Amino acid sequence: MSNTPAPIHVLVVDDHPVVRFGLKHMLGEADDIEIVGELESIHGLKQALAESQPDVVLLDLELGDANGVDALRKLREEAPSIRVVIYTSHDEEERIVQAAELGVDGYLLKGCPPQELLQAIRSVCEGGTALEASVAAKLMQHMNAHATRNTEATVHFSKRETQVLGLLASGKTNRNIGTTLFISESTVKFHVHAILNKLDAGNRTEAVSIAVQQGIITLAKS
């Protein structure tokens, strides 16, 4: 019996045939990644998710039947827990912030190196995050500009929770955090759960966003 892990199943949602063709060619060369479906619009999204059972959705933000983050919002309604990597040519701060608020796991710009896209898919599948440097910088600028200085409203965290939160902000997976802090992965999950509860956040990305807005942590420049 083979011990080779199952490949990461990816659903591509992009309205450009050339882009979809290129992605199939590029991702198809990776032994651990398999494209299980493709859509040119969000029409039929629910059926595609049910039939392909993807681990990660690779989503453009500009589709023929959806503008801005409408496609992402629709995707979150249909599958709130699925991993989503935005793969788009749009790098406007407003779109980046809206995507972060809806809880994307990654945000890459078309034209990024193939290896960066492959690593992003692997990272988010393991529970991490993946932001292109220029995207992270714009998100950081927005967050820091809107960070509140009202310390009375700031949630109190233990030293360990603050350490875990900082590593979450850098995109580390639970396993990576455990290795860095010399604690078990189950302990990391406990701290992450506590952090989400204290911040009333639905996911890791939202937790980091709220923590930056409240001045609990500051995103470092890449």
C-alpha positions as a Markdown table, in Angstrom:
| # | Residue | x | y | z |
|---|---|---|---|---|
| 1 | Met | 0.0 | 0.0 | 0.0 |
| 2 | Ser | 1.4 | 3.4 | -1.0 |
| 3 | Asn | 2.0 | 6.0 | 1.8 |
| 4 | Thr | 1.9 | 8.8 | -0.7 |
| 5 | Pro | -0.6 | 11.5 | 0.5 |
| 6 | Ala | -3.6 | 12.4 | -1.6 |
| 7 | Pro | -3.0 | 15.4 | -3.8 |
| 8 | Ile | -4.4 | 18.8 | -3.0 |
| 9 | His | -7.6 | 19.2 | -5.0 |
| 10 | Val | -8.0 | 22.7 | -6.5 |
| 11 | Leu | -11.0 | 24.3 | -8.2 |
| 12 | Val | -10.1 | 27.2 | -10.5 |
| 13 | Val | -12.7 | 30.0 | -11.0 |
| 14 | Asp | -11.5 | 32.5 | -13.7 |
| 15 | Asp | -13.3 | 33.8 | -16.8 |
| 16 | His | -10.2 | 33.9 | -19.0 |
| 17 | Pro | -9.7 | 30.6 | -20.9 |
| 18 | Val | -6.0 | 31.3 | -21.4 |
| 19 | Val | -5.5 | 31.8 | -17.7 |
| 20 | Arg | -7.3 | 28.5 | -16.9 |
| 21 | Phe | -5.3 | 26.7 | -19.5 |
| 22 | Gly | -2.0 | 28.1 | -18.1 |
| 23 | Leu | -3.0 | 27.2 | -14.6 |
| 24 | Lys | -3.9 | 23.6 | -15.6 |
| 25 | His | -0.5 | 23.3 | -17.3 |
| 26 | Met | 1.5 | 24.8 | -14.5 |
| 27 | Leu | -0.3 | 23.1 | -11.6 |
| 28 | Gly | -0.5 | 19.8 | -13.5 |
| 29 | Glu | 3.3 | 19.6 | -13.2 |
| 30 | Ala | 3.2 | 19.4 | -9.4 |
| 31 | Asp | 2.8 | 15.8 | -8.1 |
| 32 | Asp | 0.9 | 17.0 | -5.0 |
| 33 | Ile | -1.7 | 19.2 | -6.7 |
| 34 | Glu | -4.6 | 18.3 | -8.9 |
| 35 | Ile | -7.1 | 20.5 | -10.6 |
| 36 | Val | -10.5 | 18.9 | -10.0 |
| 37 | Gly | -12.7 | 21.5 | -11.7 |
| 38 | Glu | -12.8 | 24.9 | -13.4 |
| 39 | Leu | -15.5 | 27.5 | -13.8 |
| 40 | Glu | -15.6 | 30.7 | -15.9 |
| 41 | Ser | -18.2 | 32.3 | -13.6 |
| 42 | Ile | -19.9 | 31.8 | -10.2 |
| 43 | His | -22.9 | 30.3 | -12.0 |
| 44 | Gly | -22.9 | 26.7 | -11.1 |
| 45 | Leu | -20.6 | 27.2 | -8.1 |
| 46 | Lys | -22.7 | 25.2 | -5.7 |
| 47 | Gln | -22.8 | 22.2 | -8.0 |
| 48 | Ala | -19.1 | 22.4 | -8.8 |
| 49 | Leu | -18.2 | 22.5 | -5.1 |
| 50 | Ala | -20.4 | 19.4 | -4.4 |
| 51 | Glu | -19.0 | 17.5 | -7.4 |
| 52 | Ser | -15.3 | 18.3 | -7.1 |
| 53 | Gln | -14.9 | 18.5 | -3.3 |
| 54 | Pro | -11.9 | 20.9 | -3.6 |
| 55 | Asp | -9.5 | 21.6 | -0.8 |
| 56 | Val | -8.6 | 25.0 | -2.2 |
| 57 | Val | -10.4 | 27.4 | -4.5 |
| 58 | Leu | -8.3 | 29.6 | -6.8 |
| 59 | Leu | -10.5 | 32.6 | -7.4 |
| 60 | Asp | -10.2 | 35.7 | -9.6 |
| 61 | Leu | -11.9 | 38.8 | -8.3 |
| 62 | Glu | -13.2 | 40.0 | -11.7 |
| 63 | Leu | -15.6 | 37.6 | -13.4 |
| 64 | Gly | -18.2 | 38.0 | -16.1 |
| 65 | Asp | -21.1 | 37.7 | -13.8 |
| 66 | Ala | -19.6 | 39.1 | -10.6 |
| 67 | Asn | -17.8 | 42.3 | -9.8 |
| 68 | Gly | -15.3 | 43.0 | -7.0 |
| 69 | Val | -15.6 | 40.6 | -4.1 |
| 70 | Asp | -19.2 | 39.4 | -5.0 |
| 71 | Ala | -17.7 | 36.1 | -6.1 |
| 72 | Leu | -15.9 | 35.7 | -2.9 |
| 73 | Arg | -18.9 | 36.6 | -0.8 |
| 74 | Lys | -21.0 | 34.0 | -2.8 |
| 75 | Leu | -18.3 | 31.4 | -2.3 |
| 76 | Arg | -18.2 | 32.1 | 1.5 |
| 77 | Glu | -22.0 | 31.6 | 1.6 |
| 78 | Glu | -21.8 | 28.3 | -0.2 |
| 79 | Ala | -18.7 | 27.0 | 1.6 |
| 80 | Pro | -17.7 | 29.1 | 4.6 |
| 81 | Ser | -14.8 | 26.8 | 5.7 |
| 82 | Ile | -13.2 | 26.2 | 2.4 |
| 83 | Arg | -9.6 | 27.5 | 1.7 |
| 84 | Val | -9.6 | 30.3 | -0.8 |
| 85 | Val | -6.6 | 31.9 | -2.6 |
| 86 | Ile | -7.4 | 35.0 | -4.6 |
| 87 | Tyr | -5.5 | 35.0 | -7.9 |
| 88 | Thr | -6.1 | 38.3 | -9.6 |
| 89 | Ser | -4.6 | 41.2 | -11.4 |
| 90 | His | -6.3 | 43.7 | -9.1 |
| 91 | Asp | -4.2 | 45.1 | -6.3 |
| 92 | Glu | -6.4 | 48.0 | -5.2 |
| 93 | Glu | -6.3 | 48.5 | -1.4 |
| 94 | Glu | -10.1 | 48.5 | -1.2 |
| 95 | Arg | -10.3 | 45.1 | -2.8 |
| 96 | Ile | -7.5 | 43.6 | -0.7 |
| 97 | Val | -9.1 | 44.9 | 2.5 |
| 98 | Gln | -12.6 | 43.6 | 1.5 |
| 99 | Ala | -11.1 | 40.2 | 0.7 |
| 100 | Ala | -9.3 | 40.1 | 4.0 |
| 101 | Glu | -12.5 | 40.9 | 5.9 |
| 102 | Leu | -14.3 | 38.1 | 4.1 |
| 103 | Gly | -11.6 | 35.7 | 5.3 |
| 104 | Val | -9.4 | 34.7 | 2.4 |
| 105 | Asp | -6.4 | 32.5 | 3.1 |
| 106 | Gly | -4.2 | 33.9 | 0.3 |
| 107 | Tyr | -4.0 | 36.8 | -2.1 |
| 108 | Leu | -1.6 | 36.6 | -5.1 |
| 109 | Leu | -1.3 | 38.7 | -8.2 |
| 110 | Lys | -1.3 | 37.2 | -11.6 |
| 111 | Gly | 2.3 | 37.3 | -12.9 |
| 112 | Cys | 3.8 | 36.0 | -9.6 |
| 113 | Pro | 6.4 | 33.3 | -10.0 |
| 114 | Pro | 4.8 | 29.8 | -10.5 |
| 115 | Gln | 6.6 | 28.5 | -7.4 |
| 116 | Glu | 5.0 | 31.2 | -5.3 |
| 117 | Leu | 1.6 | 30.1 | -6.4 |
| 118 | Leu | 2.3 | 26.4 | -5.8 |
| 119 | Gln | 3.6 | 27.2 | -2.3 |
| 120 | Ala | 0.6 | 29.4 | -1.5 |
| 121 | Ile | -1.7 | 26.5 | -2.4 |
| 122 | Arg | 0.2 | 24.1 | -0.2 |
| 123 | Ser | 0.4 | 26.6 | 2.7 |
| 124 | Val | -3.2 | 27.5 | 2.9 |
| 125 | Cys | -4.2 | 23.8 | 2.6 |
| 126 | Glu | -2.2 | 23.2 | 5.8 |
| 127 | Gly | -4.0 | 26.0 | 7.5 |
| 128 | Gly | -1.5 | 28.9 | 6.8 |
| 129 | Thr | -1.9 | 32.1 | 4.9 |
| 130 | Ala | -0.2 | 33.4 | 1.8 |
| 131 | Leu | 0.0 | 37.1 | 0.9 |
| 132 | Glu | 2.2 | 38.5 | -1.9 |
| 133 | Ala | 4.6 | 41.1 | -0.5 |
| 134 | Ser | 3.0 | 44.1 | -2.2 |
| 135 | Val | -0.5 | 42.9 | -1.1 |
| 136 | Ala | 0.7 | 42.5 | 2.5 |
| 137 | Ala | 2.2 | 45.9 | 2.5 |
| 138 | Lys | -1.0 | 47.6 | 1.4 |
| 139 | Leu | -3.0 | 45.6 | 3.9 |
| 140 | Met | -0.5 | 46.6 | 6.6 |
| 141 | Gln | -0.7 | 50.3 | 5.6 |
| 142 | His | -4.5 | 50.2 | 5.9 |
| 143 | Met | -4.6 | 48.3 | 9.1 |
| 144 | Asn | -2.0 | 50.5 | 10.8 |
| 145 | Ala | -3.7 | 53.7 | 9.6 |
| 146 | His | -7.0 | 52.5 | 11.2 |
| 147 | Ala | -5.5 | 50.9 | 14.3 |
| 148 | Thr | -7.2 | 52.3 | 17.4 |
| 149 | Arg | -5.1 | 53.6 | 20.3 |
| 150 | Asn | -7.9 | 53.1 | 22.8 |
| 151 | Thr | -6.2 | 50.6 | 25.1 |
| 152 | Glu | -9.3 | 50.3 | 27.3 |
| 153 | Ala | -11.0 | 48.5 | 24.4 |
| 154 | Thr | -8.1 | 46.2 | 23.7 |
| 155 | Val | -8.6 | 42.6 | 24.6 |
| 156 | His | -6.2 | 41.2 | 27.1 |
| 157 | Phe | -4.0 | 38.3 | 26.0 |
| 158 | Ser | -1.6 | 36.1 | 27.8 |
| 159 | Lys | 2.1 | 36.2 | 26.8 |
| 160 | Arg | 1.7 | 32.9 | 25.0 |
| 161 | Glu | -1.4 | 34.0 | 23.1 |
| 162 | Thr | 0.3 | 37.1 | 22.0 |
| 163 | Gln | 3.2 | 35.0 | 20.6 |
| 164 | Val | 0.8 | 32.7 | 18.8 |
| 165 | Leu | -1.1 | 35.7 | 17.4 |
| 166 | Gly | 2.1 | 37.2 | 16.1 |
| 167 | Leu | 3.0 | 34.0 | 14.3 |
| 168 | Leu | -0.5 | 33.7 | 12.9 |
| 169 | Ala | 0.0 | 37.2 | 11.4 |
| 170 | Ser | 3.2 | 36.0 | 9.7 |
| 171 | Gly | 1.2 | 33.1 | 8.0 |
| 172 | Lys | 2.6 | 30.3 | 10.1 |
| 173 | Thr | 0.6 | 27.0 | 10.3 |
| 174 | Asn | -0.3 | 25.4 | 13.6 |
| 175 | Arg | 2.6 | 22.9 | 13.1 |
| 176 | Asn | 5.1 | 25.7 | 12.4 |
| 177 | Ile | 3.9 | 27.7 | 15.4 |
| 178 | Gly | 4.3 | 24.6 | 17.6 |
| 179 | Thr | 7.8 | 24.0 | 16.3 |
| 180 | Thr | 8.8 | 27.7 | 16.9 |
| 181 | Leu | 7.4 | 27.9 | 20.4 |
| 182 | Phe | 8.3 | 24.3 | 21.4 |
| 183 | Ile | 4.7 | 23.4 | 22.2 |
| 184 | Ser | 2.4 | 20.7 | 20.8 |
| 185 | Glu | 0.1 | 21.3 | 17.8 |
| 186 | Ser | -2.9 | 20.6 | 20.0 |
| 187 | Thr | -1.7 | 23.3 | 22.4 |
| 188 | Val | -1.4 | 25.7 | 19.5 |
| 189 | Lys | -5.0 | 24.8 | 18.5 |
| 190 | Phe | -6.2 | 25.6 | 22.0 |
| 191 | His | -4.5 | 29.0 | 21.9 |
| 192 | Val | -5.9 | 29.8 | 18.5 |
| 193 | His | -9.4 | 28.9 | 19.6 |
| 194 | Ala | -9.0 | 31.2 | 22.6 |
| 195 | Ile | -7.7 | 34.0 | 20.4 |
| 196 | Leu | -10.7 | 33.7 | 18.0 |
| 197 | Asn | -13.1 | 33.7 | 21.0 |
| 198 | Lys | -11.6 | 36.7 | 22.6 |
| 199 | Leu | -11.6 | 38.7 | 19.3 |
| 200 | Asp | -15.0 | 37.3 | 18.3 |
| 201 | Ala | -13.4 | 36.4 | 15.0 |
| 202 | Gly | -14.6 | 33.7 | 12.6 |
| 203 | Asn | -11.2 | 32.8 | 11.2 |
| 204 | Arg | -7.4 | 33.4 | 11.5 |
| 205 | Thr | -7.3 | 36.2 | 8.9 |
| 206 | Glu | -10.1 | 38.1 | 10.6 |
| 207 | Ala | -8.4 | 37.6 | 14.0 |
| 208 | Val | -5.2 | 39.2 | 12.7 |
| 209 | Ser | -7.1 | 42.0 | 11.1 |
| 210 | Ile | -9.0 | 42.8 | 14.4 |
| 211 | Ala | -5.8 | 42.5 | 16.4 |
| 212 | Val | -4.0 | 45.1 | 14.1 |
| 213 | Gln | -7.0 | 47.4 | 14.2 |
| 214 | Gln | -6.9 | 47.3 | 18.0 |
| 215 | Gly | -3.2 | 47.9 | 18.2 |
| 216 | Ile | -2.5 | 44.5 | 19.8 |
| 217 | Ile | 0.0 | 43.6 | 17.1 |
| 218 | Thr | 1.7 | 45.5 | 14.2 |
| 219 | Leu | 2.2 | 43.9 | 10.8 |
| 220 | Ala | 5.9 | 44.1 | 9.9 |
| 221 | Lys | 7.0 | 45.1 | 6.4 |
| 222 | Ser | 8.3 | 42.3 | 4.2 |
